[in-house]
Amino acid sequence: MSVKISITIDALTDETREKVIIIDDSLYDKSRSKMVELLSKVFDHCTKRYLKGFRLLTVVVGWSECVPLDFALLSSVEKKNRYQEITKDIDKRSCGYRRRQEAITRSTELLEPIIRRVLRCGIRADYILMDSWFALPR
C-alpha cells in the first residue's frame, strides 16, 4: 500500500523536486511490560538512561510529507540485556521467525537489506538521509 501511495504522490509532484529515503530509529518504550517477547533494556539517548522496550528502525520516503515503507522492531543484540527470549515453538520457516531474527541483529547490519527491499518495490530516491552514527565504525 505504501508503494502505491508513493507512486501516486510521485506522479503528482514536480520532477525537479528531490525525493529522499529517510532512515530513523526511535525508542519504543514498554516500561510497564514484563512478559513481552524479546523485551530488552535499551538506551534512550534523550534521557541518557536505560528503559525497557525496543528500538523502532523505520524507513520512509519523503518529499514534504513522509510515507512509511519498511520497519524493524529491534531488541538488544546482547542476550544479557533481553528480559524475554524468542518463543521456542515457532516455526523457523515462517516470516515471524525471520522478523524475530532481524530483531536481534545490529541496526547497521539491517540497513542494506532494508534499502534493497525498498528498491525492489520500485521506490527511487535522490538521497538517503540518516543519523550520522549509522555511518560510524564501532
C-alpha beads as a LAMMPS data file, in Angstrom:
LAMMPS data file: protein, C-alpha beads

138 atoms
137 bonds

1 atom types
1 bond types

-500.0 500.0 xlo xhi
-500.0 500.0 ylo yhi
-500.0 500.0 zlo zhi

Masses

1 110.0

Atoms # bond

1 1 1 0.000 0.000 0.000
2 1 1 2.860 2.385 0.811
3 1 1 4.416 1.807 -2.594
4 1 1 1.131 2.622 -4.369
5 1 1 0.732 5.797 -2.302
6 1 1 4.340 6.754 -3.001
7 1 1 3.931 6.225 -6.757
8 1 1 0.695 8.266 -6.745
9 1 1 2.318 11.151 -4.880
10 1 1 5.371 10.902 -7.140
11 1 1 3.151 11.343 -10.205
12 1 1 1.609 14.482 -8.671
13 1 1 4.903 16.183 -7.785
14 1 1 7.292 18.115 -9.959
15 1 1 10.147 16.063 -11.441
16 1 1 12.716 18.591 -10.213
17 1 1 11.667 18.026 -6.603
18 1 1 14.217 15.959 -4.703
19 1 1 12.940 12.729 -3.197
20 1 1 14.691 11.238 -0.159
21 1 1 14.645 7.976 1.760
22 1 1 14.880 8.675 5.489
23 1 1 16.150 6.075 7.951
24 1 1 15.401 6.773 11.595
25 1 1 15.480 4.890 14.852
26 1 1 13.444 5.837 17.872
27 1 1 12.668 4.337 21.232
28 1 1 9.523 2.267 21.640
29 1 1 9.018 2.392 25.401
30 1 1 7.386 -0.640 27.072
31 1 1 8.438 0.146 30.666
32 1 1 5.262 -1.313 32.183
33 1 1 5.608 -4.648 30.376
34 1 1 7.120 -7.809 31.825
35 1 1 6.454 -10.787 29.562
36 1 1 6.713 -9.325 26.038
37 1 1 8.733 -11.494 23.664
38 1 1 12.243 -10.068 23.067
39 1 1 11.630 -7.199 25.525
40 1 1 15.024 -5.710 26.306
41 1 1 16.940 -2.974 28.050
42 1 1 17.554 -0.165 25.523
43 1 1 19.401 3.105 25.932
44 1 1 17.413 6.305 25.452
45 1 1 19.775 8.954 24.056
46 1 1 17.410 11.780 25.009
47 1 1 17.126 10.977 28.718
48 1 1 20.557 9.275 28.939
49 1 1 19.171 6.225 30.756
50 1 1 18.098 2.659 30.050
51 1 1 14.431 1.713 29.619
52 1 1 12.507 -1.479 28.919
53 1 1 11.371 -1.589 25.334
54 1 1 12.530 -1.770 21.745
55 1 1 14.175 0.434 19.144
56 1 1 11.972 1.090 16.132
57 1 1 14.023 1.400 12.946
58 1 1 11.850 2.958 10.237
59 1 1 12.405 3.705 6.562
60 1 1 10.252 6.374 4.947
61 1 1 10.230 8.087 1.587
62 1 1 9.688 11.793 1.716
63 1 1 9.069 14.975 -0.166
64 1 1 7.226 17.475 2.010
65 1 1 5.409 14.532 3.636
66 1 1 6.662 11.068 4.539
67 1 1 5.254 7.687 3.582
68 1 1 6.445 4.726 5.705
69 1 1 7.944 1.918 3.621
70 1 1 9.581 -0.583 5.947
71 1 1 10.446 -1.064 9.595
72 1 1 12.269 -3.318 12.031
73 1 1 11.365 -3.579 15.699
74 1 1 14.747 -4.148 17.321
75 1 1 15.548 -5.865 20.585
76 1 1 19.007 -5.982 22.120
77 1 1 21.760 -7.880 20.324
78 1 1 23.279 -8.848 23.671
79 1 1 21.450 -11.709 25.356
80 1 1 22.139 -10.331 28.863
81 1 1 20.050 -7.214 28.049
82 1 1 16.961 -9.179 26.959
83 1 1 14.242 -9.871 29.520
84 1 1 12.445 -12.424 27.318
85 1 1 13.717 -14.692 24.553
86 1 1 12.151 -15.953 21.320
87 1 1 9.292 -18.410 21.809
88 1 1 10.651 -21.944 21.363
89 1 1 7.701 -23.449 19.464
90 1 1 7.675 -21.034 16.495
91 1 1 8.176 -22.494 13.005
92 1 1 11.642 -21.480 11.801
93 1 1 10.405 -21.246 8.185
94 1 1 7.861 -18.529 8.975
95 1 1 8.040 -14.820 8.303
96 1 1 7.534 -14.221 12.031
97 1 1 10.687 -16.155 12.859
98 1 1 12.669 -14.147 10.291
99 1 1 11.370 -10.911 11.872
100 1 1 12.433 -12.195 15.302
101 1 1 15.925 -12.967 13.985
102 1 1 16.010 -9.497 12.447
103 1 1 15.094 -8.050 15.856
104 1 1 18.301 -9.334 17.424
105 1 1 20.533 -8.032 14.616
106 1 1 22.530 -4.803 14.780
107 1 1 20.727 -1.902 13.111
108 1 1 23.760 -1.067 10.964
109 1 1 23.647 -4.608 9.535
110 1 1 19.962 -4.163 8.651
111 1 1 20.451 -1.019 6.562
112 1 1 21.469 -2.773 3.357
113 1 1 18.682 -5.416 3.363
114 1 1 16.043 -2.789 4.183
115 1 1 17.231 -0.468 1.398
116 1 1 17.309 -3.418 -1.040
117 1 1 13.691 -4.311 -0.140
118 1 1 12.614 -0.707 -0.741
119 1 1 14.413 -0.525 -4.099
120 1 1 12.939 -3.881 -5.209
121 1 1 9.471 -2.393 -4.698
122 1 1 10.224 0.277 -7.286
123 1 1 10.913 3.232 -4.980
124 1 1 13.573 5.573 -6.304
125 1 1 15.139 8.481 -4.431
126 1 1 17.838 11.086 -4.932
127 1 1 19.297 10.839 -1.424
128 1 1 19.329 8.702 1.706
129 1 1 19.193 10.600 4.991
130 1 1 20.107 9.037 8.346
131 1 1 21.684 9.881 11.668
132 1 1 25.451 10.239 11.497
133 1 1 26.072 7.341 13.894
134 1 1 24.829 4.873 11.253
135 1 1 27.952 5.669 9.233
136 1 1 30.448 5.464 12.103
137 1 1 32.547 2.374 12.718
138 1 1 32.165 0.505 16.012

Bonds

1 1 1 2
2 1 2 3
3 1 3 4
4 1 4 5
5 1 5 6
6 1 6 7
7 1 7 8
8 1 8 9
9 1 9 10
10 1 10 11
11 1 11 12
12 1 12 13
13 1 13 14
14 1 14 15
15 1 15 16
16 1 16 17
17 1 17 18
18 1 18 19
19 1 19 20
20 1 20 21
21 1 21 22
22 1 22 23
23 1 23 24
24 1 24 25
25 1 25 26
26 1 26 27
27 1 27 28
28 1 28 29
29 1 29 30
30 1 30 31
31 1 31 32
32 1 32 33
33 1 33 34
34 1 34 35
35 1 35 36
36 1 36 37
37 1 37 38
38 1 38 39
39 1 39 40
40 1 40 41
41 1 41 42
42 1 42 43
43 1 43 44
44 1 44 45
45 1 45 46
46 1 46 47
47 1 47 48
48 1 48 49
49 1 49 50
50 1 50 51
51 1 51 52
52 1 52 53
53 1 53 54
54 1 54 55
55 1 55 56
56 1 56 57
57 1 57 58
58 1 58 59
59 1 59 60
60 1 60 61
61 1 61 62
62 1 62 63
63 1 63 64
64 1 64 65
65 1 65 66
66 1 66 67
67 1 67 68
68 1 68 69
69 1 69 70
70 1 70 71
71 1 71 72
72 1 72 73
73 1 73 74
74 1 74 75
75 1 75 76
76 1 76 77
77 1 77 78
78 1 78 79
79 1 79 80
80 1 80 81
81 1 81 82
82 1 82 83
83 1 83 84
84 1 84 85
85 1 85 86
86 1 86 87
87 1 87 88
88 1 88 89
89 1 89 90
90 1 90 91
91 1 91 92
92 1 92 93
93 1 93 94
94 1 94 95
95 1 95 96
96 1 96 97
97 1 97 98
98 1 98 99
99 1 99 100
100 1 100 101
101 1 101 102
102 1 102 103
103 1 103 104
104 1 104 105
105 1 105 106
106 1 106 107
107 1 107 108
108 1 108 109
109 1 109 110
110 1 110 111
111 1 111 112
112 1 112 113
113 1 113 114
114 1 114 115
115 1 115 116
116 1 116 117
117 1 117 118
118 1 118 119
119 1 119 120
120 1 120 121
121 1 121 122
122 1 122 123
123 1 123 124
124 1 124 125
125 1 125 126
126 1 126 127
127 1 127 128
128 1 128 129
129 1 129 130
130 1 130 131
131 1 131 132
132 1 132 133
133 1 133 134
134 1 134 135
135 1 135 136
136 1 136 137
137 1 137 138
